[in-house]
């Protein structure tokens, strides 16, 4: 575990370049597969399989952080290695970049999104957006206080974070807000832009999650758990919006 953590800490730019790019490509491929399915039981089944996979991932992470060894050991080793190897210039840049996942910035984006939807009288989508963002935020708060995991030590001075660590609020909120924003854009943009929109949103969210680990304000398992639980919640909200709202109210 220590060897893997040391290697990962020695290549921080992989986290910010290769990892988000890989996530973007994977998201684009998944979207292409999903877009090729007509609305019906096959698409519903795909939503269900995706939700089950994310629930299983969160369950494994939740179980691992409540006991010593395994993921906990890797988390601690990675955080310690990063604290020794991360260059100050990169930390300073990440401190600015991670603001894209700050709760106040995301709240502003959410308010703008809701205002535009209300102005266009898309009340069904307004309801779905509130459920996705506010509901997901409440779920993250409940989980944080249920696990009460302490954050890794971060005394580099470039950023300060308080509160419980698991699951990551930045990762969770970024996926919910940018993810639902992407869903809205998919309803407005021509089909030829859909794959690029999905890839860009996925890559941005992945980069924000990576920044939290590199800044040592979250363990890797915190970020993965935040993504997992919010992916399930977002999928539920989008599925309900698509299936349960009449087209005239979307």
C-alpha positions, 0 to 999 in steps of 0.5 A: 500500500505504501509503495502505491501511495508513494508513486501516486503522490510523486505524480500529481499531474497525472491526477489533474490531466490523465485521470479527468481525461480518462473519466471524460472519455469513459463518460462519453462512451457511456453516454453513447451507449445510453443515447442509443437506447430508446426510453423503455425497460432497457434504459430503466434497467441500465439506470438500475444497474448503475445505481446498484453498482454505485450503492455497492461501491459506497457500501464497500468504502463505508465499511472500509473506513470504519475499520483499520487496514486496507483502504484506511491504510492507503488513505493515510499513506497517500495523504502523508506522501502528498504532504511531503512531495506536493510542490507549493506552486501546484498547491497554490493553483489547486487552492484556486481551482477547488473553488469551483466546488465550493458550496457558496459558488455552487449555491450561486450556480444553483440559484441561477439555474433555478431562476432561469428555469422558473423564468421559463416556467419549467416547474417540473424541472425546478422541482427536480433541480431542488431535489437533486441539489438540496436533497443531495446536500442534505444527504451528504450532511447526514452521512458526514455526521453518521460517520464523523471521520476526521480529515487528514492533517493539512498544515501547508497553509494554502487552504483550510477545511473543517468539519467531517471528512466522509463523504466529501462535500466538494465531490458530492455537490460538484457532481450534483450541480454540474451533473444536473446542469449538464442534464439541462444543457442536454435538453437545450443543445443539439444532439451533436454537442451532447457527448462533448457536454457530458465529457466536459462535465465529467472531466471537470467534476473528476478534476475537482475531486482530485484537487481535494485529495492533492490538497490533503483536505480529503482522503481518496475514499472520501472523494470516491464515496461522495461521487458514488452516493451523489451519482445514485441520487442524481440518477434517481432525480433525472430518472424521475424527471424523465419518467414521472413528469408530463412533457408539458411540465418539464 
